[in-house]
Amino acid sequence: MRTVVFTDLDGTLLSHDSYSWEGARPAIEELHRRQIPLVFCTSKTRGEVRPLRKAIGNRDPFIVENGGVVVLLGDRSPDHTAAGKKRERTLLLGQPYDHVVASLRKIARQGGVRVRGFHQMSDAEVAKRTGLSLKEASLARQRETGEPFLFQDHSQREIRSFTRMAHKLGYTVQRGGRFWHFSASCDKGMALSAVISYYRMAWETDIRTIGLGNSANDLPMLRLVHKPILMPLPNGGYDKAVTASLPEVVCFPDKGPEGWGRAVLQALTNIQRPRRPVLVKTTSEFENLLHLGP
């Protein structure tokens, strides 16, 4: 039996404000030493993820645009020790970007709501809203499927009505840390299933999984892993949509990449799901929790 770690990026592995990952370096190095894949599962684009993967030294498959795109690396062993440069293979689980944008605009018009998506924003506007550099904002707008967007001056009732209409037509609407995300019948859970199947076939063994996220768009991923870990929001609280829908999720107390690293290292000791819904307040409580058993 082998282990795979899946992680969101913004506000999880990466700090919410500076997008730094340095505090997670010890855990990343330990995963590499143990040959445990670290699979990014993010709303970011392929272009945004590439520089991060290079900086970290990540050579594992990755999932971008909230599960719309899965990138697998060749058809040989996915282990770090495999020789040679790996050829990327892309699985497009969502619909092409132009189709998604057209559908978003049509549903918004029919629902009587105004939305503003990345396709309507300049690099400068995206940079201002996210804290990214202009170059990074440009990469964030280079999308293959799925559109981040904002509702403009609408009530929760109108947002729920829009979401129901989109779901009825086969689209997915999810709330992320800064933006809502619109896609065509795909999510992080579907993409995660594809990557698990990839490893199961390559390794010919059962797979144990750890998943880390911090917002509602991580819920499909957290539902599927053996050890779901919810990281805190910038205010120190936890996403209520996740805790309400997945009461057995373990809420880790420490924020930032340092907290992410501690959560990963401790979760590697035992990734059985806890017996009961638990909200832990200290790192030591979390460490004890991991030894409860199934």
C-alpha positions in Angstrom: 0.0 0.0 0.0 1.3 3.4 -0.9 0.3 7.0 -0.1 -0.5 10.1 -2.3 -1.0 13.6 -0.9 -3.4 16.0 -2.7 -3.4 19.6 -1.8 -5.0 22.9 -2.7 -2.6 25.8 -3.1 -3.9 29.3 -2.2 -4.4 29.6 1.5 -3.3 26.0 2.0 0.2 25.1 0.8 0.7 28.8 -0.1 0.2 31.7 2.3 -3.0 33.7 1.6 -1.3 37.0 1.3 2.3 36.5 0.0 1.8 33.2 -1.9 5.0 31.9 -0.2 5.6 28.2 0.3 9.0 28.3 2.0 7.6 27.3 5.5 6.5 24.0 4.0 9.9 23.0 2.7 10.7 20.4 5.4 7.5 18.5 4.7 8.0 18.7 0.9 11.5 17.4 1.2 10.3 14.5 3.4 7.6 13.6 0.9 10.3 13.6 -1.8 12.5 11.4 0.4 9.8 8.9 0.9 8.7 9.0 -2.8 5.2 10.1 -1.8 3.6 12.1 -4.6 2.4 15.6 -3.9 -0.4 16.3 -6.3 -1.5 19.9 -6.6 -5.3 20.2 -6.9 -6.0 23.9 -7.5 -8.1 26.6 -9.2 -4.9 28.0 -10.7 -4.1 27.5 -14.3 -1.5 25.3 -15.9 0.6 28.4 -16.6 0.5 29.5 -12.9 1.4 26.1 -11.6 4.5 25.5 -13.8 6.8 28.0 -12.1 5.7 26.8 -8.6 6.4 23.2 -9.6 9.8 24.2 -10.9 10.7 26.1 -7.7 9.5 23.3 -5.4 11.0 20.5 -7.6 7.6 18.9 -8.0 7.5 16.2 -10.8 4.1 14.6 -10.0 0.8 14.8 -11.9 -1.2 17.9 -11.1 -4.8 19.1 -11.3 -5.7 22.7 -12.3 -8.8 24.9 -12.8 -10.8 23.1 -10.1 -10.6 19.7 -11.7 -11.2 20.8 -15.3 -7.7 19.8 -16.4 -5.6 16.8 -15.2 -2.0 16.6 -16.3 -0.4 13.1 -16.1 3.3 12.6 -16.7 4.0 9.8 -19.2 2.9 6.2 -19.2 5.8 4.7 -17.3 6.3 4.5 -13.5 5.2 7.7 -11.9 7.9 7.3 -9.2 10.5 10.1 -8.7 13.2 7.6 -9.5 12.0 6.9 -13.0 14.7 7.9 -15.6 14.2 10.3 -18.4 12.0 13.3 -19.1 8.3 12.6 -18.6 5.9 13.4 -21.4 2.8 15.2 -20.3 -0.6 13.8 -21.1 -3.6 16.1 -20.6 -7.1 15.0 -19.6 -9.6 17.8 -20.3 -12.5 17.0 -18.0 -14.3 20.3 -18.5 -15.6 21.9 -21.6 -13.5 24.4 -23.7 -13.1 27.8 -22.2 -15.0 29.8 -24.8 -18.0 27.5 -24.3 -17.9 27.8 -20.6 -17.7 31.7 -20.7 -20.6 31.8 -23.2 -22.7 29.6 -20.9 -21.9 31.7 -17.8 -23.0 34.9 -19.5 -26.2 33.2 -20.8 -27.2 31.8 -17.5 -26.5 35.1 -15.7 -28.6 37.0 -18.2 -31.5 34.5 -17.9 -31.2 34.7 -14.1 -31.2 38.4 -14.0 -27.8 38.7 -12.3 -24.7 40.5 -13.2 -21.4 38.7 -13.0 -17.8 39.8 -13.8 -15.4 37.0 -14.9 -11.7 36.9 -15.7 -12.5 37.2 -19.4 -13.8 40.7 -18.6 -10.9 41.8 -16.4 -7.5 43.1 -17.4 -4.3 41.8 -16.0 -4.1 44.9 -13.8 -7.6 44.3 -12.3 -6.9 40.6 -11.5 -3.5 41.6 -10.0 -5.3 44.2 -7.8 -8.0 41.8 -6.6 -5.5 38.9 -5.9 -2.2 40.5 -4.9 -0.5 38.8 -7.8 2.1 40.5 -10.0 1.0 41.5 -13.5 2.9 38.6 -15.0 1.2 36.2 -12.6 -2.2 37.8 -13.2 -1.7 37.2 -17.0 -1.0 33.5 -16.3 -4.1 33.3 -14.2 -6.2 34.6 -17.1 -4.8 31.9 -19.5 -7.5 29.5 -18.9 -8.4 26.2 -20.7 -11.7 25.5 -19.0 -13.6 27.0 -16.1 -14.0 30.7 -15.2 -13.5 32.5 -11.9 -16.0 35.3 -11.5 -17.7 37.7 -9.0 -21.4 38.4 -8.4 -22.1 42.1 -8.6 -24.5 43.5 -6.0 -26.8 40.5 -5.6 -28.5 38.9 -2.6 -27.9 35.4 -1.3 -31.3 34.4 -2.6 -30.4 35.5 -6.1 -27.0 33.7 -5.9 -28.8 30.5 -4.9 -31.2 30.8 -7.7 -28.3 31.3 -10.2 -26.5 28.3 -8.8 -29.6 26.1 -9.1 -30.2 27.1 -12.7 -26.6 26.4 -13.5 -26.7 22.9 -11.9 -29.9 22.1 -13.7 -28.2 22.8 -17.0 -25.2 20.6 -16.0 -22.7 23.3 -14.8 -20.9 23.5 -11.5 -20.8 26.7 -9.4 -18.3 26.7 -6.5 -17.1 29.3 -4.0 -13.3 29.6 -3.6 -11.2 31.8 -1.4 -11.5 35.0 -3.5 -13.8 34.1 -6.4 -16.7 32.0 -7.5 -15.8 29.3 -10.1 -18.0 28.2 -13.0 -17.3 25.0 -14.9 -18.9 22.3 -16.9 -19.7 19.2 -14.9 -16.3 18.7 -13.4 -14.8 19.3 -9.9 -11.7 18.4 -7.9 -13.2 15.1 -6.8 -13.7 13.8 -10.4 -10.1 14.8 -11.2 -8.7 13.2 -8.0 -10.4 9.9 -8.9 -8.6 10.0 -12.3 -5.2 10.5 -10.6 -5.9 7.8 -8.0 -6.7 5.4 -10.8 -3.5 6.4 -12.6 -1.4 5.5 -9.5 -3.3 2.4 -8.7 -2.7 1.0 -12.2 0.9 2.1 -12.3 1.8 0.7 -8.8 -0.7 -2.2 -8.8 -1.5 -1.7 -5.2 -4.0 0.0 -2.9 -3.6 3.8 -2.5 -4.0 5.7 0.8 -4.8 9.3 0.3 -4.4 12.6 2.3 -6.1 15.8 1.2 -5.6 19.3 2.4 -7.8 22.3 1.5 -9.4 25.4 3.0 -12.6 26.3 1.1 -15.8 25.0 -0.4 -14.4 24.2 -3.8 -12.1 21.7 -2.0 -15.1 19.8 -0.6 -15.3 17.2 -3.5 -11.6 16.4 -3.0 -11.8 16.2 0.8 -14.8 13.8 0.5 -12.8 11.3 -1.4 -9.6 11.0 0.6 -8.9 8.8 3.6 -7.6 11.7 5.7 -9.3 15.0 4.9 -7.7 18.0 6.5 -9.2 21.5 6.6 -6.7 24.4 6.9 -7.8 27.7 8.6 -9.0 30.8 6.8 -7.0 34.0 7.2 -9.2 35.0 10.1 -8.4 31.7 11.9 -11.9 30.2 11.3 -12.9 27.4 9.1 -15.0 27.2 6.0 -18.6 26.5 7.2 -19.7 24.8 4.0 -17.0 22.2 4.5 -17.5 21.6 8.2 -21.3 21.4 7.7 -21.0 18.9 4.8 -18.1 16.9 6.1 -18.3 16.8 9.9 -15.5 14.2 10.1 -13.0 16.6 8.5 -10.0 17.4 10.8 -9.6 21.1 11.3 -5.9 21.8 11.6 -5.1 24.7 14.0 -2.0 26.2 12.4 -2.2 28.6 9.4 0.2 29.1 6.5 2.7 26.9 4.8 4.3 26.1 8.2 1.0 24.8 9.4 0.5 22.9 6.2 3.9 21.2 6.6 3.1 20.2 10.2 -0.3 18.8 9.1 1.3 16.7 6.4 4.1 15.3 8.5 1.7 14.3 11.3 -0.9 12.9 8.9 1.7 10.5 7.4 1.8 8.7 10.8 -1.8 7.5 10.5 -4.3 8.5 7.9 -7.3 6.5 9.1 -10.4 8.7 9.4 -11.3 9.8 12.9 -14.3 8.2 14.6 -16.2 11.3 15.3 -16.5 15.0 14.2 -13.6 16.8 15.9 -12.4 20.4 16.0 -8.9 20.5 17.4 -7.4 23.7 18.9 -3.7 22.8 19.2 -1.1 20.9 17.3 -0.7 18.3 20.1 -4.5 17.6 20.0 -4.2 17.0 16.2 -1.3 14.6 16.6 -3.2 12.6 19.2 -6.2 12.5 16.9 -4.3 10.8 14.2 -3.8 7.7 16.4 -7.5 7.1 17.0 -7.9 4.5 14.3 -10.8 4.0 11.9 
